[in-house]
Amino acid sequence: QVQVVESGGGLVQPGGSLKLSCVVSGSVESIYGMAWYRQAPGKERESVATITREGDRTYLDSVKDRFTISRDNAKKSVYLEMNSLKSEDTATYYCNADVTSSSTGRRYPRWGQGTLVTVSS
């Protein structure tokens, strides 16, 4: 089994900052791409930021220059540093990891349970 666990969400005022963390554990042989998604109430889940194993990054246009994705391959972790937060950033943030299981040899995406970020005064 492969587990993906996010942390770091919470309530923050507009203009504030938060850093989300995600760690992958269990029967993991390899981790390829990692990403952060978010889903606001009544909206579809959207990709916020992605990072390859080599460190290549992509961002949702609305978060460019405010959010930074990074990863630590040795710790099997990915992070999302969020600055200048806006009310429209309020959502549940999900971590996604493209992994190969060491027990089955299969490659498949794994999701965390999500962490809630609320931006409000």
Summary of the structure (lengths in Angstrom):
residues: 121
radius of gyration: 14.2
end to end distance: 40.2
largest distance: 47.4
contacts: 367
relative contact order: 0.33
helix: 5%
strand: 60%
